[in-house]
Amino acid sequence: MSKILIVEDESAIVELERDYLELSGFEVAVASDGLAGLQKALTEDYDLIILDLMLPGVDGFEICRSVREKKNTPIIMVSAKKDDIDKIRGLGLGADDYMTKPFSPSELVARVKAHLARYERLVGSAAEVNKVIEIRGLKIDTTARRVWINGEEKAFTTKEFDLLTFLASHPNHVYTKDELFSEIWDMESIGDIATVTVHIKKIREKIEMDTSNPQYIETIWGVGYRFKV
């Protein structure tokens, strides 16, 4: 089921759009102000965003710009403004479509379906090829070798990425430092297991909110490490 985010501060419009979308089989989330909408759009995964232009806190232009810096999620911008300059600006910032209020809810649903179908055609083959691991805000694209934590991309060295991916691919399994060194560096540790410790420390600095209380890579004292799920 496709997930749609509506960012709209007029409750009557929200209810109408949500009712039509849910009747069409979509799962719908709502944010009633710009700041909440921006946070949801950046930290959660949606298949499409319906974005009002005039919002309290943060306007639709800023939300669109911020989302486009990190995601390719289709965006339909809606506004009571009929000026071409606003439409041009919205589309220039990366919106996929621009609808002027008032509009027919059935037309909105039709456009949502059209944009979802188009997006799936464009990225469908790539999505099938790319293997992605997602666990509690951590996203690892093992094909593109990219890592995000709560929507923010982090830079990893080759071995840091390999070590993180290996552990995340084998959750809840405890590995000794010797086993990890052998697996990632493709040789026996010959006593140089400190390399693993250093790399674990660097990985934690990039993905953990509190490195003293790690939520992803857990130290099993006297044994090694385990990726928690």
N, C-alpha and C positions, 0 to 999 in steps of 0.2 A: 504494500500500500504506500503510495507516494505521500510525503509529508510536506504540507504547505505552511509557510509562516505569513500571517497577515500582520503588518505594522500599520495601525490605524487608530486614531484617537476618537473617532465618532462611533459611539456604541451601536447606533441603529444600523450604520453601514457594516460594521463588523458582524453583527448578527445575521444580516441578510447574506453577506458573502460567505460566512461560515456555513449557514444552512444549505446553500446551494452547492458548495464544495463537498460537504459531508454527504449530501444526497447523491453526489456523483462518485462517491467511493474514496474520497481523499481524507487523510488525517490532517487536522487543522490545529495549529498553535497560534496564539494571539499575543501581541505586545501593544499596549495602549499609549506608549510614549516613545520618543526617539531613543533615549538612552537604553531602555529595556529592549527595544527592537535591535539596536546595534549589538548589544551583548548576546542576545539569542542568536542573531545571524552569524556572529563570529565564533561562538563557542559550541553551537549545536549544529547538527547536519540536517539540512532541509533540501528537498528536491526543487523547490521554487519559492520565491519570496514575492508577495504582493505588498508594495511599499508606497504609502501615502507620502506626498511631497511636503505638506505643511504639518509638522509635528512639534509638540512641546519638547524642549530639551535639546534634541539634535534633529536637524531637518533631514528629509529624504535624500537630498543631494549628498550630504556628508556620509550617510549610511551607505549609499550606493558606492561612493568612492572607496570607503574603508573595506567593504565586502569585496570589491573588485581587486583590491591589492592582495587578497589572500585566497579567494574562491571564484569558481566559474559558475556558481549557482545562477540559474535564470532569474531575472528580476523584471517584474512588471510594475512600472511606476504609475501611480494614479494621482490625479489632482483636479481640483475645481478650476485651476488656471488653464485658460485656453490659449495663452500666448505661445507662439511658435518658439520663442527664445528659451522658454522653460523646457519644452519638448526637446529642442536641440541640445540643451545643456545636459538634460537627463540621459539622453541616448549617448551623448559624448562621454559621459562618466561611466558608461558601461551597461546601462539599463537595456534590456532586450525589447521592451515595448513600453508604450506610453498611452494610457487611457484617460480621457477627460470625463469628469463627473458632470451630470449623472450618466450612468451607463447601465445597460441591461445586465443583470446577474448571469443570465444564460450566455451572454457574449463573453463575460469574464471567464466563465467555465470553459467555453470553447477555446479561448486564447490560452488558458492554462494548459489544456490538453495538447494544443498545437505546439507550444513551446517545450513541453516535456517530451513530446515525441521527437521534436527536432534535436533537442539536447541528447537524447538517448541514441539517435542515429549518429551524431557527431562523435560521441565519446564511448559509445557502447563497445566497440571492438577493443579500444584501449582499456576500458574498465574490465573486460573479460581477461585480458592478458595480465594486467597489473595485479599482483597479489598484495593486498593491504591488510595489515594487522591493526585492529583498533581495540584498545582496552582503557576504559576510564579516562578519556581525554587524551590518551597517547595514541598517535596515528603513525604507523610505519608503512611507507610504500616501498616494499622490498624490491620492486622492479626499477623504479626511478631512483631508489636509494635516497629517499627524503624522509624527514621526521618532523612531526608537529606535536606540540604539547599545548592543549587547550587553544588550538587554532593558530598558534605562533610557531613558525618554522624555526628549527634549530640546526646549526651546522655541526656535522660529525665527521671525524676522520674515518678513513677506511676501516681500521680495526675497531674503533668505537662502534661504528654502525654494525659491523659483522657480529660483534659480541652482543650488542643489544638485541639484534634480530634473532640470533641463535637462542638467547634466553627467553625472549618473548614467544618464540615458536615452540618452546617446550615448557609451558607454564607449570608451576608447582613441582618441577623436578629439581632436585638438589644436585648441583655439580661441584666437584672439587676444583680447586684452582689448577691442579695438574690437568684435569680433564678439559677445562676450558682453554688452557694454553695449547694443549695438543689439538683441540678442535679448531681454534681460530688461527693459530700461528702455524699449524700443520707440522708440528714437530714435538718431540718430547720436551718437557719443561726443563730438564737438566738443572733443576734447582732455581730457575729464573722465574718463579711464580709471582714475584713482586710486580711483574708487568701486568698481570691480571688485576691486581689490587689497584694499581694506578689508573688503569682504564675504567674500572668500575667507579672509582671516585670521580673521574671526569664525566662519565655518563650521568651519574647522580646529580652533579652540579647543573646539568642541562635539563633533566626531566623531573627532578624531585622538588616539591615546594619546600621541604625541610630535610636536608641531607642527613640530619641526626636521627630522623624518624622516617626512613624511606618507605614509600607506599608501593613501589614497583619492584625494585631489586633488594631482596632481603638477605642479610648476612646470617648464615647458619653457623654459629660459632664452633670452631673445631672441625668443620666440614668444608663449607664453601658458600655458594650463593644459590638463591632460588628466586625466580620471577613469580610474584604473587598475582593471582587473579581473583 
